[in-house]
């Protein structure tokens, strides 16, 4: 269910995307400059006043914004969709110089790959090599990884150890001092790692299959 504050916050974010104030957005849309002002969002009787469908439609047209983008401003806190992310090979990811201490991509050597709608600006892609992750992922598949996303039991994750080993597994359990990882390939053993030996862990959001 949409709330009054969500809709108005989305209008404020729409204005900010175009470097406009709420009043500037209204004028650009051919509306009364006070249409989107904060003083107009509550009636004199103290009841919430909602923007009209017509005023929202005009604001979207004036800023050349699609309806689904406006919906994302409501549901995703105003994050803009990312259309491409950095890409390197899975085998290369274990080398130094590609990630900072938090597991965010840095440095040179990254290519670019297009992807479905993702809002994490720190997301990146890895190209699978070898058969160690079959049947979940095969050689040549692209997996999208988010170092910012929360990691929960059952998630598929990429883990890098402090020794430079990198692996894709399913998270079975995460405790304060250790994590248990289930192999995606039954021919490879499950792993239990001490958190002191883990450099970072990041969630797999999507894969091209």
TORZAPA-239075 format. One record per residue (C-alpha): x, y, z; residue in three letters; residue number from 0. Coordinates in pm, whole numbers. Example, Ala and Ser with C-alpha at 12.3 -4.5 7.8 and 13.67 -1.06 7.14 Angstrom:
BEGIN
R | px | py | pz | aa | i
R | 1230 | -450 | 780 | ALA | 0
R | 1367 | -106 | 714 | SER | 1
***
This chain:
BEGIN
R | px | py | pz | aa | i
R | 0 | 0 | 0 | UNK | 0
R | 135 | 340 | -99 | UNK | 1
R | 151 | 609 | 163 | UNK | 2
R | 107 | 984 | 134 | UNK | 3
R | 471 | 1047 | 230 | UNK | 4
R | 603 | 793 | -24 | UNK | 5
R | 433 | 968 | -314 | UNK | 6
R | 546 | 1315 | -211 | UNK | 7
R | 899 | 1194 | -143 | UNK | 8
R | 905 | 1045 | -493 | UNK | 9
R | 802 | 1381 | -639 | UNK | 10
R | 1083 | 1550 | -445 | UNK | 11
R | 1328 | 1292 | -581 | UNK | 12
R | 1195 | 1343 | -932 | UNK | 13
R | 1263 | 1714 | -897 | UNK | 14
R | 1613 | 1652 | -758 | UNK | 15
R | 1700 | 1424 | -1053 | UNK | 16
R | 1648 | 1725 | -1280 | UNK | 17
R | 1826 | 1967 | -1044 | UNK | 18
R | 1495 | 2136 | -966 | UNK | 19
R | 1307 | 2237 | -656 | UNK | 20
R | 949 | 2117 | -609 | UNK | 21
R | 835 | 2459 | -727 | UNK | 22
R | 1069 | 2446 | -1027 | UNK | 23
R | 933 | 2104 | -1124 | UNK | 24
R | 576 | 2236 | -1112 | UNK | 25
R | 665 | 2531 | -1336 | UNK | 26
R | 851 | 2305 | -1581 | UNK | 27
R | 538 | 2088 | -1598 | UNK | 28
R | 320 | 2392 | -1677 | UNK | 29
R | 149 | 2381 | -1339 | UNK | 30
R | 96 | 2646 | -1074 | UNK | 31
R | 440 | 2691 | -909 | UNK | 32
R | 293 | 2605 | -569 | UNK | 33
R | 139 | 2272 | -683 | UNK | 34
R | 411 | 2057 | -526 | UNK | 35
R | 505 | 2287 | -237 | UNK | 36
R | 515 | 2132 | 108 | UNK | 37
R | 247 | 2374 | 224 | UNK | 38
R | 7 | 2218 | -28 | UNK | 39
R | 53 | 1864 | 99 | UNK | 40
R | -177 | 1906 | 397 | UNK | 41
R | -524 | 2066 | 385 | UNK | 42
R | -614 | 2356 | 618 | UNK | 43
R | -808 | 2096 | 817 | UNK | 44
R | -493 | 1889 | 867 | UNK | 45
R | -580 | 1606 | 626 | UNK | 46
R | -325 | 1468 | 378 | UNK | 47
R | -362 | 1613 | 29 | UNK | 48
R | -250 | 1382 | -251 | UNK | 49
R | -109 | 1503 | -583 | UNK | 50
R | -345 | 1456 | -876 | UNK | 51
R | -277 | 1195 | -1142 | UNK | 52
R | -273 | 1476 | -1399 | UNK | 53
R | -6 | 1673 | -1214 | UNK | 54
R | 216 | 1366 | -1177 | UNK | 55
R | 171 | 1279 | -1545 | UNK | 56
R | 270 | 1632 | -1649 | UNK | 57
R | 575 | 1622 | -1423 | UNK | 58
R | 685 | 1290 | -1576 | UNK | 59
R | 638 | 1425 | -1928 | UNK | 60
R | 825 | 1746 | -1848 | UNK | 61
R | 1125 | 1554 | -1715 | UNK | 62
R | 1106 | 1276 | -1977 | UNK | 63
R | 1066 | 1018 | -1700 | UNK | 64
R | 903 | 679 | -1749 | UNK | 65
R | 634 | 554 | -1512 | UNK | 66
R | 847 | 258 | -1400 | UNK | 67
R | 1127 | 498 | -1310 | UNK | 68
R | 885 | 698 | -1097 | UNK | 69
R | 776 | 376 | -927 | UNK | 70
R | 1143 | 305 | -847 | UNK | 71
R | 1164 | 649 | -685 | UNK | 72
R | 882 | 537 | -457 | UNK | 73
R | 1007 | 188 | -378 | UNK | 74
R | 1387 | 211 | -401 | UNK | 75
R | 1454 | 525 | -203 | UNK | 76
R | 1541 | 720 | -513 | UNK | 77
R | 1829 | 503 | -628 | UNK | 78
R | 1886 | 518 | -1001 | UNK | 79
R | 1902 | 195 | -1195 | UNK | 80
R | 2250 | 89 | -1301 | UNK | 81
R | 2270 | -19 | -1667 | UNK | 82
R | 2624 | -162 | -1665 | UNK | 83
R | 2883 | -282 | -1414 | UNK | 84
R | 3258 | -359 | -1412 | UNK | 85
R | 3349 | -710 | -1533 | UNK | 86
R | 3652 | -935 | -1486 | UNK | 87
R | 3708 | -1308 | -1508 | UNK | 88
R | 3638 | -1518 | -1198 | UNK | 89
R | 3994 | -1651 | -1196 | UNK | 90
R | 4138 | -1299 | -1204 | UNK | 91
R | 3927 | -1190 | -908 | UNK | 92
R | 4159 | -1369 | -667 | UNK | 93
R | 4451 | -1151 | -772 | UNK | 94
R | 4541 | -837 | -579 | UNK | 95
R | 4450 | -491 | -703 | UNK | 96
R | 4094 | -556 | -816 | UNK | 97
R | 3912 | -498 | -486 | UNK | 98
R | 3945 | -273 | -184 | UNK | 99
R | 3928 | -404 | 174 | UNK | 100
R | 3545 | -391 | 169 | UNK | 101
R | 3523 | -600 | -149 | UNK | 102
R | 3429 | -308 | -377 | UNK | 103
R | 3579 | -312 | -729 | UNK | 104
R | 3877 | -80 | -780 | UNK | 105
R | 4174 | -37 | -1012 | UNK | 106
R | 4223 | -102 | -1382 | UNK | 107
R | 4160 | -411 | -1592 | UNK | 108
R | 3781 | -412 | -1558 | UNK | 109
R | 3561 | -427 | -1867 | UNK | 110
R | 3193 | -329 | -1880 | UNK | 111
R | 2887 | -550 | -1913 | UNK | 112
R | 2519 | -459 | -1949 | UNK | 113
R | 2278 | -605 | -1699 | UNK | 114
R | 1913 | -604 | -1588 | UNK | 115
R | 1794 | -331 | -1351 | UNK | 116
R | 2026 | -312 | -1049 | UNK | 117
R | 2039 | -23 | -802 | UNK | 118
R | 2363 | -105 | -617 | UNK | 119
R | 2626 | 136 | -752 | UNK | 120
R | 2900 | -93 | -620 | UNK | 121
R | 2777 | -406 | -803 | UNK | 122
R | 3015 | -581 | -1042 | UNK | 123
R | 3024 | -885 | -1269 | UNK | 124
R | 3241 | -1196 | -1277 | UNK | 125
R | 3274 | -1431 | -1573 | UNK | 126
R | 3275 | -1796 | -1469 | UNK | 127
R | 3564 | -2015 | -1582 | UNK | 128
R | 3596 | -2390 | -1539 | UNK | 129
R | 3337 | -2637 | -1414 | UNK | 130
R | 3376 | -2610 | -1036 | UNK | 131
R | 3034 | -2442 | -1004 | UNK | 132
R | 2830 | -2673 | -1227 | UNK | 133
R | 2537 | -2719 | -1258 | UNK | 134
R | 2452 | -2380 | -1101 | UNK | 135
R | 2696 | -2184 | -1316 | UNK | 136
R | 2883 | -2292 | -1628 | UNK | 137
R | 3192 | -2159 | -1801 | UNK | 138
R | 3113 | -1829 | -1971 | UNK | 139
R | 2818 | -1742 | -1745 | UNK | 140
R | 2817 | -1391 | -1601 | UNK | 141
R | 2724 | -1345 | -1236 | UNK | 142
R | 2634 | -1008 | -1086 | UNK | 143
R | 2770 | -956 | -734 | UNK | 144
R | 2666 | -695 | -476 | UNK | 145
R | 2912 | -620 | -194 | UNK | 146
R | 2651 | -392 | -33 | UNK | 147
R | 2359 | -636 | -18 | UNK | 148
R | 2282 | -809 | 314 | UNK | 149
R | 2383 | -1176 | 317 | UNK | 150
R | 2148 | -1439 | 461 | UNK | 151
R | 2137 | -1815 | 499 | UNK | 152
R | 2062 | -1980 | 166 | UNK | 153
R | 2208 | -1698 | -46 | UNK | 154
R | 2459 | -1776 | -315 | UNK | 155
R | 2771 | -1576 | -238 | UNK | 156
R | 3123 | -1504 | -355 | UNK | 157
R | 3387 | -1528 | -82 | UNK | 158
R | 3747 | -1415 | -94 | UNK | 159
R | 3994 | -1536 | 166 | UNK | 160
R | 4290 | -1340 | 295 | UNK | 161
R | 4515 | -1586 | 109 | UNK | 162
R | 4361 | -1476 | -223 | UNK | 163
R | 4137 | -1778 | -278 | UNK | 164
R | 3800 | -1686 | -431 | UNK | 165
R | 3496 | -1911 | -446 | UNK | 166
R | 3122 | -1912 | -516 | UNK | 167
R | 2917 | -2113 | -269 | UNK | 168
R | 2581 | -2123 | -91 | UNK | 169
R | 2583 | -1977 | 259 | UNK | 170
R | 2473 | -2248 | 503 | UNK | 171
R | 2546 | -2062 | 825 | UNK | 172
R | 2719 | -1745 | 935 | UNK | 173
R | 2835 | -1705 | 1294 | UNK | 174
R | 3046 | -1446 | 1469 | UNK | 175
R | 3367 | -1643 | 1423 | UNK | 176
R | 3301 | -1872 | 1126 | UNK | 177
R | 3094 | -1935 | 816 | UNK | 178
R | 2978 | -2263 | 664 | UNK | 179
R | 2959 | -2280 | 284 | UNK | 180
R | 2785 | -2541 | 70 | UNK | 181
R | 2946 | -2624 | -264 | UNK | 182
R | 2737 | -2564 | -576 | UNK | 183
R | 2900 | -2870 | -733 | UNK | 184
R | 2849 | -3198 | -549 | UNK | 185
R | 3195 | -3314 | -659 | UNK | 186
R | 3353 | -3035 | -454 | UNK | 187
R | 3359 | -3034 | -77 | UNK | 188
R | 3173 | -2793 | 147 | UNK | 189
R | 3387 | -2545 | 336 | UNK | 190
R | 3398 | -2398 | 685 | UNK | 191
R | 3606 | -2083 | 718 | UNK | 192
R | 3707 | -1877 | 1016 | UNK | 193
R | 3593 | -1518 | 977 | UNK | 194
R | 3946 | -1408 | 1059 | UNK | 195
R | 4051 | -1577 | 733 | UNK | 196
R | 3777 | -1413 | 522 | UNK | 197
R | 3862 | -1089 | 344 | UNK | 198
R | 3505 | -1029 | 223 | UNK | 199
R | 3177 | -1198 | 136 | UNK | 200
R | 2930 | -1065 | -123 | UNK | 201
R | 2589 | -1179 | -242 | UNK | 202
R | 2520 | -1301 | -597 | UNK | 203
R | 2218 | -1108 | -730 | UNK | 204
R | 2179 | -1247 | -1082 | UNK | 205
R | 2335 | -1477 | -1339 | UNK | 206
R | 2317 | -1498 | -1718 | UNK | 207
R | 2214 | -1853 | -1796 | UNK | 208
***
